[in-house]
């Protein structure tokens, strides 16, 4: 999903700018992935849920490329980010509380 996803996001953003949906600077920012750092050892999951398969164990300090965010199982309370999971270039999900903050688009947009 890595290169194909990235290419699709860039083309989609360029098309949105061409159609006047939003300014070029916003489209370029929306198409960018961001790097986050794992705060404490955590599991990379197949789906945005603590019950889904563990794809990898990531050590504290590991950097990951975050592609987008999605809603999933709430973890760590009921605050605004309790259900926010981040999809990574590793092909799995991390809960947003487990990494340094990033500003990425929602998955599927």
JOZIGI-V931628 format. One record per run of one state. SS is the DSSP state (A for helix, B for strand, O for the rest). FROM is the first residue (numbers start at 1). TO is the last residue. If there is no record, write none. Layout:
<<SS,FROM,TO> <SS,FROM,TO>>
//
This chain:
<<O,1,1> <A,2,18> <O,19,23> <A,24,31> <O,32,33> <B,34,38> <O,39,41> <B,42,45> <O,46,53> <B,54,58> <O,59,62> <B,63,71> <O,72,83> <B,84,88> <O,89,92> <B,93,95> <A,96,98> <B,99,99> <O,100,105> <B,106,106> <O,107,109>>
//
